[in-house]
Amino acid sequence: MEDFQQILPVTKVKRNLLDILRRMEEEEATIAITRNGEPVSVMMPYSRYEALLETIDILSDKQILESLEKSKKDFESGKVFHHEEVWKD
């Protein structure tokens, strides 16, 4: 899966790092960095990095995945509550 908003050579990143960081944060962009035309690194906003780590944690937890699968099956079979039912007094 490639979700890069921009692919830049390392020389351009070195010359324009502060501008690239500012733009990357403003646009929530992920940038692939290349050297000699080959991808060597990725830059992303810290918030996106944290979300990625959280996703990895969730996907590596067997109990959470089992619970999500059960919830998916319940939803597909119509075993759900409407928010009015849940929040009524």
Secondary structure, DSSP 8 states (H G I E B T S, - for coil): ----SEEEEHHHHHHTHHHHHHHHHHHT--EEEEETTEEEEEE--HHHHHHHHHHHHHHT-HHHHHHHHHHHHHHHTT----HHHHH--
